[in-house]
Structure formats: C-alpha cells, structure tokens
Amino acid sequence: MIQPMASPSNSSTVPVSEFLLICFPNFQSWQHWLSLPLSLLFLLAMGANTTLLITIQLEASLHQPLYYLLRLLSLLDIVLCLTVIPKVLAIFWFDLRSISFPACFLQMFIMNSFLPMESCTFMVMAYDRYVAICHPLRYPSIITNQFVAKASVFIVVRNALLTAPIPILTSLLHYCGKNVIENCICANLSVSRLSCDNFTLNRIYQFVAGWTLLGSDLFLIFLSYTFILRAVLRFKAEGAAVKALSTCGSHFILILFFSTILLVVVLTNVARKKVPMDILILLNVLHHLIPPALNPIVYGVRTKEIKQGIQKLLQRGR
C-alpha cells in the first residue's frame, strides 16, 4: 500500500513535491478488469475523432461552417481524452501513480476549461441550426467562415480565462504531509482537500464559474431549440417539419448525451455521502471518455455527407 509522504516527527509541516493518484481505493483489484473496456473506449474515441478530422479536411463538400464547428468539437474531445485516459491506464497497468505538481495542475486546467469549451461549441452549433431553420435565406450571410473563426476564438478565450483561476488558486495552496489523491484524476476538490490551508474561495469560484459557464450555454441551447420547435410547428408543407428536425437530430442527441452524463456526475457529487467514492471516481473518468467516443459516431451515422466522405476516404486507402 502506498503511504503518503510524512516526517516521523511532524507530518503536517513536510512540503509535498508530487501527488499519488489512488483509483478506486476500495476496489483496487478491479482495476485490471476495468482497464479493458476503458482501453477499447479510448481507442474508439481517438480513432473515430481522427477519422472525422481527416474526412472533413480532405472532403471539399464538408468545408462548411457546421462541419468546421464539428471539427473543433473533435479536437476538444481528443485533447480531453489524451489528458485523462492515458494516465488512468498507466495507473491500472503499470502502477504509475505519481504525478508532478505541474502535470497535475495542467491536467486540472485542461479538464476545467475544455468541458465548458465543449458546451460552448454545442451552443454555437445550436445557433447555427436556429439560423438555418428559422432564417434560411439569411443563413449564408450570417453563418460564414469568418463567423466560425470568431466563434472559435470566443469559445477558447472565454473558457480558458474564466477557468484559469481554478488551478491557479489550487496551486497557491500550501501542501504538507499528505499527498495521496483518492481519485484517478487531479480534480480540483480532490487536490484542494490535501492542503493545509482553507480552500473555501477555491470551492466557491469553481462552483460559480462552472454553473455560470455551463448553465448559460445549456440555457441558450434550450432557447435555440425552443425557437426551432416553434418555427417547425408552423411549417405547412408536407414532410417539411420532419426534414427540418432531421437536420438537428445529430446535434440534439449529442447535447442529450453531454447534458445527461454531466447531470449524473453533478447529482452523484451532491449526494456524495450516499454514493460510494468508487462510483464517483468512475463517473468522473467516464464523463471524459463516453462523449468523445459517441460524438463522431453519432454524426458519422446520422449525417449523409459525413458517411459519404468516410466512404471516399476508405476507397482512397485501398
């Protein structure tokens, strides 16, 4: 069993130079079995997103604003997966539990900033569908490549700036003695609890920033789809409503996946005293893996243009 760094005389004053990640403290014997499905999901997420990126890059018919946003979503998914899953698998397979201070806080920054970047991307995609259905004649003049470029900069800058204080505040805390993180990842609260200082400000900022960013994005997504539904119900041409909604189907399914998993993680953390710690840890890991694995598959299966692009890509490889 791994012991935390401690001094024989006074463990509370020894500075800590690295952390030790302990996945599933109560069920460590399950780790090797759990590594197999996690590995398969990781390979699926990386392969599917890479294929989607290459397809959009090579297929001229996919050089459109909506697919550029989808490409941004795939890039965010890849970075999130690479930030979390390889370290989890290294713990499972090789017992490489140690993580340096810089690596831990970098992982914390990416996790805290890229998740709201994804929700913000979904929000911009919802606006794209709103303009396409509610203002189709104005769509080419509103949703342009320049619009996507500006939206991408906004997505990155807004979320990076507003979430940067989370790892910064956590890194400024004084850590002494205990260095064992009971988690597979450097989650903010899991790390903060090891400090010798009061981390109330850290906890409040994460709560406010998280709910402000994710909450505002999900509200605007809901608002966009409310307007879309109202517009569709007014269509009188036969089959027009179904055709219009089918263009939103993939996007709506992805938002549903993202929101549902996020809601489950939030609710289980709220009820953490009633939910086993190992379940909370597993949900946190899966939240960084399941959406990246499903996003490109849903779009690939439901979008005719992407399916045709992938088929052409496979034919080129023969």
C-alpha positions in Angstrom: 0.0 0.0 0.0 1.3 3.5 -0.9 1.9 5.7 2.0 1.8 9.5 1.9 4.9 11.5 2.4 5.4 12.2 6.0 8.0 13.1 8.5 8.5 11.0 11.6 8.4 14.0 13.8 5.9 16.3 12.2 4.0 15.1 9.1 2.0 18.3 8.9 5.0 20.5 8.0 6.7 18.4 5.3 6.4 20.1 1.9 5.0 17.9 -0.9 6.7 17.7 -4.3 4.3 15.3 -6.1 0.9 13.6 -5.7 -0.1 10.0 -5.8 -3.3 9.1 -7.5 -5.3 6.2 -5.9 -8.0 5.0 -8.3 -10.9 3.1 -6.6 -9.5 2.9 -3.1 -11.9 0.2 -2.0 -11.8 -1.9 -5.2 -8.2 -1.7 -6.5 -8.4 -5.4 -7.5 -10.9 -4.4 -10.2 -8.5 -2.1 -12.0 -7.1 -4.6 -14.4 -10.6 -5.8 -15.5 -11.8 -2.2 -15.8 -8.8 -1.3 -18.0 -10.1 -3.4 -20.9 -13.4 -1.5 -21.6 -11.7 1.8 -20.9 -8.9 0.9 -23.4 -11.5 0.0 -26.0 -13.5 3.2 -25.5 -10.3 5.2 -25.6 -9.2 3.6 -28.9 -12.7 4.1 -30.3 -12.7 7.8 -29.3 -9.3 8.5 -30.7 -9.9 6.5 -33.9 -13.4 7.9 -34.6 -12.4 11.6 -33.9 -9.2 11.3 -36.0 -11.2 9.7 -38.9 -13.7 12.6 -38.7 -11.0 15.2 -38.7 -9.3 13.7 -41.7 -12.6 13.3 -43.6 -13.6 16.9 -43.0 -10.1 18.1 -44.0 -10.0 16.1 -47.3 -13.6 16.2 -48.4 -14.3 19.5 -50.1 -18.1 19.2 -49.7 -17.6 19.3 -45.9 -15.8 22.6 -45.9 -18.8 24.4 -44.4 -19.3 26.3 -41.1 -21.2 23.5 -39.3 -18.5 20.9 -40.1 -15.8 23.3 -39.0 -17.5 23.5 -35.6 -17.7 19.7 -35.6 -14.0 19.6 -36.3 -13.4 21.9 -33.3 -15.5 19.6 -31.1 -13.4 16.6 -32.2 -10.2 18.5 -31.4 -11.5 19.2 -27.9 -12.5 15.6 -27.4 -9.1 14.3 -28.5 -7.3 16.7 -26.1 -9.6 15.7 -23.2 -9.1 12.0 -23.8 -5.3 12.4 -24.1 -5.2 14.4 -20.9 -7.1 12.0 -18.7 -7.2 8.4 -20.0 -3.5 7.5 -20.7 -2.7 8.4 -17.1 -5.6 6.3 -15.8 -4.4 3.3 -17.9 -0.8 3.8 -16.7 -2.1 3.5 -13.1 -4.1 0.4 -13.9 -1.4 -1.4 -15.9 2.0 -0.2 -14.5 1.0 1.2 -11.1 2.4 4.6 -12.1 0.5 6.6 -9.5 2.8 9.6 -9.1 2.1 12.8 -10.9 4.2 16.0 -10.6 2.8 19.3 -9.4 2.9 21.0 -12.9 1.4 17.9 -14.6 -1.4 17.7 -12.0 -2.4 21.4 -12.3 -2.1 21.3 -16.1 -4.5 18.4 -16.2 -6.8 20.3 -13.8 -6.7 23.3 -16.1 -7.5 21.3 -19.3 -10.3 19.4 -17.6 -11.9 22.5 -16.2 -11.6 24.6 -19.4 -12.2 22.1 -22.1 -15.6 20.8 -20.8 -17.1 24.3 -20.9 -15.5 24.7 -24.3 -17.4 21.7 -25.5 -20.7 23.1 -24.1 -20.0 26.4 -25.7 -19.3 24.7 -29.0 -22.7 22.9 -28.7 -24.3 26.4 -28.1 -22.8 27.8 -31.3 -23.9 24.7 -33.2 -27.4 25.2 -31.8 -27.4 28.8 -33.0 -26.3 27.5 -36.4 -29.3 25.2 -36.6 -31.6 28.1 -35.4 -30.5 30.3 -38.2 -30.6 27.5 -40.8 -34.3 26.7 -39.9 -35.7 30.0 -38.7 -33.9 32.3 -41.1 -32.8 30.1 -44.1 -32.5 32.9 -46.6 -30.1 34.8 -44.3 -28.1 31.7 -43.3 -25.3 32.2 -45.9 -24.7 35.8 -44.9 -24.8 35.1 -41.1 -23.1 31.7 -40.7 -19.8 32.3 -42.6 -16.3 31.0 -42.2 -15.4 34.3 -40.6 -18.3 33.8 -38.1 -16.9 30.3 -37.2 -13.4 31.7 -36.8 -14.6 34.4 -34.4 -16.8 31.9 -32.5 -13.9 29.5 -32.1 -11.7 32.3 -30.6 -14.5 33.2 -28.3 -15.0 29.6 -27.2 -11.3 29.2 -26.4 -10.6 32.6 -24.8 -13.8 32.8 -22.7 -13.4 29.4 -21.1 -9.7 29.5 -20.7 -9.7 32.9 -19.0 -12.6 32.2 -16.7 -11.5 28.7 -15.6 -7.7 29.5 -15.3 -8.2 30.8 -11.6 -9.3 27.3 -10.5 -5.9 25.6 -11.0 -4.1 28.8 -10.1 -5.9 29.1 -6.7 -5.3 25.4 -6.0 -1.6 25.6 -6.9 -1.2 28.5 -4.5 -2.4 26.5 -1.5 0.2 25.1 0.9 0.5 21.3 0.7 2.2 19.5 3.5 2.3 15.9 4.7 -0.5 14.0 3.0 -0.1 13.7 -0.8 -2.5 10.9 -1.7 -5.3 11.9 -4.0 -8.2 9.4 -3.8 -9.1 9.9 -7.5 -7.9 8.8 -10.9 -7.6 12.5 -12.0 -6.5 15.8 -10.5 -10.0 17.0 -9.8 -9.9 20.4 -8.1 -11.6 19.5 -4.8 -9.8 16.2 -4.5 -6.5 18.0 -4.6 -7.6 21.0 -2.5 -8.6 18.8 0.4 -5.0 17.8 0.8 -3.8 21.4 1.5 -3.2 22.8 4.9 -5.0 26.0 4.0 -8.6 27.0 3.9 -9.8 26.4 0.3 -13.3 27.9 0.6 -12.5 30.6 -2.0 -11.3 27.9 -4.4 -14.5 25.9 -3.9 -16.8 28.9 -4.3 -15.1 30.1 -7.5 -15.3 26.7 -9.1 -19.0 26.4 -8.3 -19.8 29.9 -9.6 -17.7 29.7 -12.7 -18.8 26.2 -13.6 -22.5 26.9 -13.2 -22.2 30.2 -14.9 -20.4 28.8 -18.0 -22.2 25.5 -18.4 -25.6 26.9 -17.2 -25.6 29.8 -19.6 -24.6 27.6 -22.5 -27.3 25.0 -21.8 -29.9 27.7 -21.3 -29.1 29.3 -24.8 -29.2 25.8 -26.3 -32.6 25.2 -24.8 -33.7 28.6 -26.0 -32.5 28.0 -29.6 -34.4 24.7 -29.8 -37.5 26.3 -28.4 -37.5 28.8 -31.3 -36.6 26.0 -33.7 -39.6 23.9 -32.5 -42.0 26.8 -32.7 -40.8 27.5 -36.3 -41.1 23.9 -37.3 -44.6 23.5 -36.0 -45.7 26.3 -38.3 -44.5 24.6 -41.4 -47.4 23.7 -43.6 -45.6 21.8 -46.4 -45.9 18.0 -46.1 -42.7 16.5 -44.7 -41.1 19.9 -44.2 -41.2 19.6 -40.4 -39.6 16.2 -40.3 -36.9 17.2 -42.8 -36.1 20.3 -40.7 -35.9 18.4 -37.4 -33.8 15.7 -39.0 -31.1 18.3 -39.7 -31.0 18.9 -35.9 -31.2 15.2 -34.9 -27.5 14.5 -34.5 -26.8 17.7 -32.7 -29.7 17.2 -30.3 -28.6 13.6 -29.5 -25.0 14.8 -28.7 -26.3 17.6 -26.4 -28.6 15.0 -24.7 -25.6 12.7 -24.1 -23.4 15.5 -22.8 -26.1 17.0 -20.5 -27.3 13.7 -19.1 -23.8 12.5 -18.2 -23.0 15.9 -16.7 -26.2 15.8 -14.7 -25.5 12.4 -13.4 -22.0 13.5 -12.3 -23.3 16.6 -10.6 -26.1 14.8 -8.8 -23.9 12.0 -7.5 -21.3 14.5 -6.2 -24.1 16.4 -4.4 -25.2 13.1 -2.8 -21.6 12.0 -2.3 -22.3 10.8 1.3 -24.8 8.3 0.0 -22.9 7.3 -3.2 -19.7 5.1 -2.8 -16.5 7.0 -3.6 -15.5 4.5 -6.3 -18.7 5.2 -8.2 -18.0 8.9 -8.2 -14.5 8.3 -9.4 -15.7 6.0 -12.2 -18.3 8.6 -13.3 -15.7 11.3 -13.5 -13.5 9.2 -15.7 -16.4 8.1 -18.0 -17.5 11.7 -18.3 -14.2 12.4 -20.1 -14.5 9.3 -22.3 -18.0 8.5 -23.3 -19.0 11.8 -25.0 -15.7 11.9 -27.1 -16.4 8.3 -28.2 -20.0 8.9 -29.1 -19.8 12.3 -30.7 -18.1 11.4 -34.0 -20.1 8.1 -34.2 -23.5 9.8 -33.9 -22.6 12.4 -36.6 -21.0 9.8 -38.8 -24.1 7.5 -38.7 -26.7 10.2 -39.0 -25.1 12.7 -41.4 -25.2 11.6 -45.1 -22.4 13.9 -46.2 -20.0 12.6 -43.5 -20.9 9.0 -44.3 -20.1 9.7 -48.0 -16.9 11.4 -47.0 -15.8 8.5 -44.9 -16.6 6.1 -47.7 -14.5 8.1 -50.1 -11.6 8.2 -47.6 -11.8 4.4 -47.2 -11.8 4.0 -51.0 -8.6 6.2 -51.3 -6.9 3.9 -48.8 -7.4 0.8 -51.0 
